Amino acid sequence: MGGIPYFYKNSALELIVSAGPVVKAVLLILLLFSVCSWAIIFYKWRVILNAKRQNKLFLSAYSETRNLPSLYDRCSHLDHSPLCTIFSSGYMELLKILKTKGNPELKTKEAQAQDPLSSAHNIDELEHINRALKRAMISEVIRLEKYLPFLATAASTAPFIGLFGTVWGVMDAFRSIGVLKAASLPVVAPGIAEALIATAAGLATAIPAVIFYNYYLHQVKILSSELEEFSSEFLNLIERGMIRKV
């Protein structure tokens, strides 16, 4: 009735409970690493998924119409699209240039919708827009890479933290052998098993972290390539507008 439950006896939970204070502290640190890593994994999954889904929606709208004010309005509903951020930054810079030049065509929204490209004249203005696109692109890449360094840190340090707990546990086990003055398997095995649980915990923390870190880094590189490609295409569109005016 008051005995030890079957699932507890000779289980990993029993090894953790019977481990020394240092090993328990190591396991607590690894638990915090694991919880934070999984929280980041699920968060980045949602961020990457939303970015890819809304990028598709924006590209679909962009391919259907080149009406820049209309696309800018559409971006207000696509908050998680990196492409929308790039486009909005370039478009706002273009409007600043036209406003600075005092173009009378910008006095009405209808006139903007007709041809907002046709009033820019020189290569300096194109460079201003290019810098705005690059700033937005860098900002978006930083946002997409946010928290990924923690996954890299967890993946690289967790095995060593676990190994430290194992080494400390093995030292305790050998010290117990010296105190008991016996080296039989029943005396040695429990201490070694308690020590090895730290290494197992370190690997369990590191493996998901390294897998998802590499996966998300690859996804960010793909999105970054899309941003560069769209930025070049959008800049060419504006440049053609300048050449047409000249």
Backbone hydrogen bonds, N-H to C=O, Kabsch-Sander energy under -0.5 kcal/mol:
donor,donor_aa,acceptor,acceptor_aa,energy
8,Y,5,P,-0.6
9,K,5,P,-1.8
11,S,8,Y,-1.5
14,E,8,Y,-0.5
15,L,11,S,-1.7
16,I,12,A,-2.2
17,V,13,L,-2.4
18,S,14,E,-2.2
19,A,15,L,-0.5
19,A,16,I,-0.7
24,K,20,G,-2.3
25,A,21,P,-2.2
26,V,22,V,-2.3
27,L,23,V,-2.5
28,L,24,K,-2.1
29,I,25,A,-2.2
30,L,26,V,-2.4
31,L,27,L,-2.1
32,L,28,L,-2.1
33,F,29,I,-2.4
34,S,30,L,-2.5
35,V,31,L,-2.7
36,C,32,L,-2.4
37,S,33,F,-2.5
38,W,34,S,-2.5
39,A,35,V,-2.1
40,I,36,C,-2.3
41,I,37,S,-2.5
42,F,38,W,-2.3
43,Y,39,A,-2.1
44,K,40,I,-3.2
45,W,41,I,-1.7
46,R,42,F,-1.6
47,V,43,Y,-2.2
48,I,44,K,-2.9
49,L,45,W,-2.1
50,N,46,R,-2.5
51,A,47,V,-2.3
52,K,48,I,-2.4
53,R,49,L,-2.4
54,Q,50,N,-2.7
55,N,51,A,-1.9
56,K,52,K,-1.7
57,L,53,R,-1.5
58,F,54,Q,-2.3
59,L,55,N,-2.8
60,S,56,K,-2.1
61,A,57,L,-1.9
62,Y,58,F,-2.8
63,S,59,L,-2.2
64,E,60,S,-1.2
65,T,61,A,-1.8
68,L,66,R,-1.1
71,L,67,N,-2.2
72,Y,68,L,-2.6
73,D,69,P,-2.2
74,R,70,S,-1.9
75,C,71,L,-1.7
76,S,72,Y,-0.6
76,S,73,D,-1.0
77,H,74,R,-1.6
78,L,75,C,-1.5
81,S,78,L,-1.3
85,T,81,S,-1.5
86,I,82,P,-2.2
87,F,83,L,-2.8
88,S,84,C,-2.9
89,S,85,T,-2.1
90,G,86,I,-2.2
91,Y,87,F,-2.9
92,M,88,S,-2.6
93,E,89,S,-1.9
94,L,90,G,-2.1
95,L,91,Y,-2.3
96,K,92,M,-2.1
97,I,93,E,-2.1
98,L,94,L,-2.3
99,K,95,L,-2.6
100,T,96,K,-2.6
101,K,97,I,-1.8
102,G,99,K,-1.2
103,N,98,L,-1.9
106,L,103,N,-1.7
107,K,104,P,-1.5
108,T,105,E,-0.7
112,Q,108,T,-1.5
113,A,109,K,-1.9
114,Q,110,E,-0.9
115,D,111,A,-1.3
118,S,115,D,-0.8
120,A,117,L,-1.2
125,E,122,N,-0.5
126,L,122,N,-1.2
127,E,123,I,-1.9
128,H,124,D,-2.0
129,I,125,E,-2.0
130,N,126,L,-2.2
131,R,127,E,-2.4
132,A,128,H,-2.0
133,L,129,I,-2.3
134,K,130,N,-2.2
135,R,131,R,-2.6
136,A,132,A,-2.2
137,M,133,L,-2.2
138,I,134,K,-2.6
139,S,135,R,-2.2
140,E,136,A,-2.2
141,V,137,M,-2.4
142,I,138,I,-2.3
143,R,139,S,-2.0
144,L,140,E,-2.5
145,E,141,V,-2.0
146,K,142,I,-0.5
146,K,143,R,-0.8
148,L,145,E,-1.8
150,F,147,Y,-0.7
151,L,147,Y,-1.1
152,A,148,L,-2.0
153,T,149,P,-2.4
154,A,150,F,-2.9
155,A,151,L,-2.5
156,S,152,A,-1.8
157,T,153,T,-2.5
158,A,154,A,-2.0
161,I,157,T,-2.4
162,G,158,A,-2.7
163,L,159,P,-2.3
164,F,160,F,-2.3
165,G,161,I,-2.0
166,T,162,G,-2.1
167,V,163,L,-2.8
168,W,164,F,-2.5
169,G,165,G,-2.3
170,V,166,T,-2.6
171,M,167,V,-2.2
172,D,168,W,-2.1
173,A,169,G,-2.2
174,F,170,V,-2.5
175,R,171,M,-2.1
176,S,172,D,-2.2
177,I,173,A,-1.8
178,G,174,F,-2.0
179,V,175,R,-2.0
180,L,176,S,-2.7
181,K,177,I,-1.6
182,A,177,I,-1.3
187,V,184,S,-0.7
188,V,184,S,-2.3
189,A,185,L,-2.9
191,G,187,V,-0.6
192,I,188,V,-2.0
193,A,189,A,-2.7
194,E,190,P,-2.3
195,A,191,G,-1.7
196,L,192,I,-2.5
197,I,193,A,-1.1
198,A,195,A,-1.3
199,T,195,A,-0.7
200,A,196,L,-2.2
201,A,197,I,-2.1
202,G,198,A,-2.2
203,L,199,T,-2.4
204,A,200,A,-2.3
205,T,201,A,-1.6
206,A,202,G,-2.2
207,I,203,L,-2.6
209,A,205,T,-1.0
210,V,206,A,-2.6
211,I,207,I,-2.1
212,F,208,P,-2.5
213,Y,209,A,-2.0
214,N,210,V,-2.0
215,Y,211,I,-2.0
216,Y,212,F,-2.8
217,L,213,Y,-2.3
218,H,214,N,-1.8
219,Q,215,Y,-2.1
220,V,216,Y,-2.5
221,K,217,L,-1.9
222,I,218,H,-1.9
223,L,219,Q,-2.5
224,S,220,V,-2.7
225,S,221,K,-2.1
226,E,222,I,-2.0
227,L,223,L,-2.2
228,E,224,S,-2.3
229,E,225,S,-2.4
230,F,226,E,-2.6
231,S,227,L,-2.6
232,S,228,E,-2.1
233,E,229,E,-2.1
234,F,230,F,-3.0
235,L,231,S,-2.2
236,N,232,S,-2.2
237,L,233,E,-2.0
238,I,234,F,-2.0
239,E,235,L,-2.6
240,R,236,N,-2.5
241,G,237,L,-1.4
242,M,238,I,-1.8
243,I,239,E,-2.6
244,R,240,R,-2.2
245,K,241,G,-1.4
246,V,242,M,-2.3
